[in-house]
Amino acid sequence: MYPKYIELIKDKKRLNELIDLADRLWESCELCGRRCRIDRNKKTGPCLDSKDIKVASFAVHNGEEPPISGNKGAGNVFFSGCSLNCEFCQNYPISQLFVGNELSIDEFTEKLIKLQKKGVHNINLVTATHLTPLVFKGIIKAAELGLNIPIIYNSSGYDTLQNYSLLREFVDVFLPDVKYIDDGLAKKYSNIKDYNKINIDLIKAINKDNPENIYEDGMIKKGLVIRHLVLPFEIDNTYKVIDELINIDKDMTLSVMNQYFPAFNRAEKTAEKLDSICYNRILDYIVDNNMENVWIQEE
């Protein structure tokens, strides 16, 4: 049954258990791989300069993959802040400069309802890892007020299994990144540690819960889609990502993105751009390795 949260609000006992879990996760933060264990009611973490939900924009977005945007658009919610600190981030004013507006849970709920009224196919939570407990409470309140479209969770893939234990209860479609296999690259470009283990543990857990995607009229309603942005200055990393995913489950859906551009290049090397020949070679490699559920970007 989906959206998941529709069934959840009918089960008051389970709902109260999850609210307690959300509170515990917020009071000793282990939402991402940094595991700062900060009481987010009292202090801000490295991920955000606020103790509340902070959002840069609520928007009808037509630029996601077709099964997500469809012909009516995805209801994108761009959260301020991020657990990562990527040198090449395309949304750096939001993720690293914390541009956005603070909202109470009630205000956040109202915004979700307004977004649904615009006719979007889904609510697409963009980079919400560091705010999961508050977002969960907002979605539950919105459900009680009539929210009834799928929830998509679009993340960097640095979510801990503790965070996933909450996410799996209300998210319908998971859209995590697999950015790196080499932890040295994760440290170099995103200033984080242990990315590979945290990321792959997350992917395996989501895939176990969602062995097959569910679509209706071409729109994804439930499942897992892995995203990978090809970095033109670290092409070998992409091949390693593909190999790792094939080893886990070659039937998983992978979206291979070629949209890199040096929006926030604090290192000269990240100013390179990806050429079509290189991208097509990557796609050929995927075909040669019999990975069939692949979404690609046209030039």
N, C-alpha and C positions, 0 to 999 in steps of 0.2 A: 504493500500500500504506500502511496506517495501522494502529496508530500508527507514525509515522516512526521512532521510536527503536528499534523492534523490528528493523527492517532494518539500522539503523546499527550496532548492536552486533555484527552478523555481518561487517561490513566493518572489520577491525582497522586497516587502513592509513588509511582515511578517518577513523575514530574517533580515531586518534592525531594526525592533522592538526588535528582540531577541538579536541582537548585542548590542543594547542600554541596554537591561536588563542585559546582561553579564557584560558590563562595570560597571553598578551600583552595581552589586553583588561583583565585584572585588574591587571597591573603598570604600565600607563599608561592610566588609565581614560578611555575615550571612549564609554562605554555610553549616555549621554544627551547632550542638546544642550548641557549645561554644559561638556563636554569639559575637565574639571579636570586630566586627565593625572596624577592622583595615583597613586602605587604603593600599591594598596589592601592589600598585604601589610604595609606599614609605617605607613600613616596612614589615618585615616578621612576621608571626604569630607563635604560639606555634606548629603548624602543620608541618612547613617546614622552612629550613634555606635559602630559595631562593625566589626571586620575579618572577622567570620564571618557565616554566615547567621543572621539574626534573624527570628523568626516570632512573631506575636501569637497566632495560633490556627490549628489544623487542624480544619475543621468540615464536617459534612454540611449543605449550604446549599440550601434550597428556594426562595429568593427571586430567582434569576436568571431570565432569559427561559426559557419552556417548553422550547425545543430544547436548552437547556443543563442546566437542573435536572431536567427530566423528572419521573418519579414516584418516583425513588429519591434525587434530590438530586445536586448537584455537589459534588465534593470540594475545597472552597475552602481555599487556603493563603493566609492574610493576612500578608504580609511587613511587617516594621517598616521605617519610613523611606520616603522618596520623593524623586524627582528634582525634584518641584515643591514649591511652598509656598503652596497655594491658601488664600485667605482664608475660603472657604466649605466647606472640606473636611469631609465627613461622618464621616470616620475619623481626625480629627486626633490623637487620643491615640496611634494607631498610626503615622501618617505623619509627624507633626511633634514629638511628645513621645517617640517611639521606644519605646513600650511593647512588650514582647515578651521572648522568651527566646532566648539565643544557643545555636546548635546546631552540632555538627561535621557534616561531610558524611555520616558514617555514621549519626548520630542523625537527621538530616533524611531519609535514605533509609528508615530504619525507620518513621518517621512516615507516609511516603507509602504504604508497604505496608499499614500498619494502616488507613489511610483507604480504600484499595481494598477491604480485607476487609469494610468496612461496606456494600459494595454500590453505591457511587456510580458514576455514569455516566462520570465523567472526573475529572481533576485540574485544577483551575482556579487558576492562579497569579495572585494578585491583587497588582499593583504589585511586580513582580520585576525591573524594568529595571536597578536599581542592583546587583543580585546575580546577574545572568544567568550568569556563568562558574561560580560555585559551584553554582547551581541545576542547570545542565547536568550537572555531574559527579555530583550527587546523583541525577538522573533516570537517568543511564546505569547507576549502581550499582543503583538500584531495578529497572531493567529486567533486569539480570542475576539479580535475586532474584525475578522474576516479575511485576513491574509490566507491565500490558498494556492499559491504558485510555488514551483520547486525552488529550493535553495541551492545555489551553486557556491562552492567554496574554492576560491581562486587564490592559491598561496605559493610561497617560495619553497614549500616542501621541507621546512625546518621545524615542523610541529613535532612535539614529543608524543609518545604513546599515551601519556596522561591527558594531554589535550585532546587527542583523538578519541579517548574514551567518552568525552562529552560530545565532540563533533559528530560522531557516528550516530548519535541519537536524534539529530535534527537536520543534518545536511543530506541532500539527495544526490547531488553530483559533486564529486571531488575533482578539482582541476589543479593538482600540485605540479610545481616545477621539479625536474631533476636537472639541476644546474651543473654539478660537478661530480666526478668520481674521485678525483685526487683532492684530498683535504688540503694539500699545499696551495692549490688554486683557490679553494674556498677562503683560506686565510688571506691570500694575496689580494683577491679581488672583492671579497665581501666581508672581510674582517671577522670571520667566525671560525669556530673549531668543531671538529667531529661531524661535519656536515654529512659525509657519506653514510655513516652508520645510522644517524638519526633519520636521514632522508630515505634510505633503503628500508629500514625497519617500518617506517610509515607507509611506504608504497606497498610492501608485502601485506601489511595489516589491512589496508584499504582494499587491495586486490582480493584478499581472502573473503572479505565481506561482500564484495561486488565482482564476482567472477564473470558476469556478463552485463553489458549495458542494455538499458531499456529505452527504446525510442517510440515516439508516437508522432505520426505525420512529419517525420524527418527531424523532430526535436528530441534532444536527449532529456530523459526524465529521471533517470537513476543510473549511477555507475561511476566509472573512473576514466578520466582522460589525462594522460601525462603530457606536460608541456616541456619542451626543451628549446631554448634559444641558442642558436649556433653562434659562437663567438669566433669571429674571423681570425683572431690572434691566438686561438687555442683549438684548432680544428681536431687535433688528436683526442681532445676531451670528448667531442661529440661521438666519435667512433667508440670510445670506451663506454659512454652512456648507453648507446645502442646495444653493445654487447651485454652489458649488465642487465638491461631490460629483457633481452632475449633469454638470458639465463633464468630470470624470474618467471616470465610467462610471455612467450612471443605473441600471444593473442591479445595482450593488452592494447588499448588504443593510445597511440602516440601522435602528438601534434608537433611537427618539426618547424620551428619558426625561423625565418630569415630576415626579420625586421630590425635587426640590430642597427643602431646608429649611435655615435659617440655623443650622447646628450650631456653627460656629466663626466668628462674624461679628466680625471686627476692624474692620470698616467698617460704619457704620450702614446704608448703602444696601443691603448684602447681606442685610438682614433681611426684604426683601420676599418674598412667596410667589407662585407661579404660579397663575393662575385658569384654570378649565376652558375659558372662552371663548377665551382667548388660545391655549391649547394646541390647541384644535380648529381655530382659524384656521391654525395652522402645519400641521396635518395636511391641511387643505384645499389649502394651497399645494403640498404634496408631491403630492397627487393631481392637481392642475391641471398639474403639470410631469411627469406620467407616470413618476414613480418608484414602482415597484410592489413591490419587495422591502423592505417596511418593517414593523418590529415596533413596536407602540405599547403604552403602559401604560394600563390601565383606571383610572378614578378610584377 
